[in-house]
Amino acid sequence: MSDALHGQCALVTGAARRVGAAIVRRLHAAGANVVVHCHRSRSEAGALASELNAIRAASAAVVVADLLDTAALPDLVRQSLAAFGRLDLLVNNASSFYATPLADVDETQWQDLIGSNLKAPLFLVRAAAPSLREQGGAIVNIIDIHSERPMRDHVIYNAAKGGLAALTRALALDLGPRVRVNGVSPGAIVWPEAGAWENTVEREAIIRRTILGRTGEPEDIAGAVLYLAGAPYVTGQILAVDGGRSIVL
């Protein structure tokens, strides 16, 4: 697969760190030019682009945008096209995640979690659709296994990711046959940087409910994205990459 995406351009949102960075590295290794989107993680995004440009000159660019500002999304696409002249793959990876117990839910949390996990992917796809159609391209949305089996006290996040799963299938219908749209649903890949899952007891309980008995790696998600980017007869599908956890939740 080392040259599978040669000459193509991939835009990955939330790409500076963690799973996003792993996706960017995998797509780049497959020959793609990559647009590394970030909002606040500018230094990490710049370092990642420099790393990739050292491997292959002029193959990575950084774009900065607040995805909650839908008016800025067409310019994000324009910057990506200016960098490499085409857009073949959009990976909607950027996400917000935190608990929202029902008694404490407020509109700010709704705007943030629905905005980052559902609204931004929709409006970014709308902005990118003409370019993706031109190339016969693809979209991969990073969803969550909890889009189907929700977590307690995460009511807004569950709704947002459930909406993204439905959006993935709806977009596959609306954008076919020129553009394929699929999703990847991670299980326990990297732990949240803050919150209840800092508790080792909680982590161990999750691992016990995972058939393979361990957490995954960001590279597992990156490999699934690469597969879907190059699977010409796959659309409207959501691939769980979760060690089997979703069947025993």
Buried (B, 14 or more C-beta within 10 A) or exposed (E): EEEBBEEBBBBBBBBBBBBBBBBBBBBBBBBBBBBBBBBEBEEBBBBBBEBBBEEEEEBBBBBBBBBBBBEBBBBBBEBBBEBBEBBBBBBBBBBBBBBBEEEEEEEEBBEBBBBBBBBBBBBBBBBBBEBBEEBEBBBBBBBBBBBBEBBEBBBBBBBBBBBBBEBBBBBBEEBEEEBBBBBBBBBBBBEEEEEEBEEEEEBEEBBEBBEEEEBBEBBBBBBBBBBBBBBEEBBBBBBBBBBEBBEEB
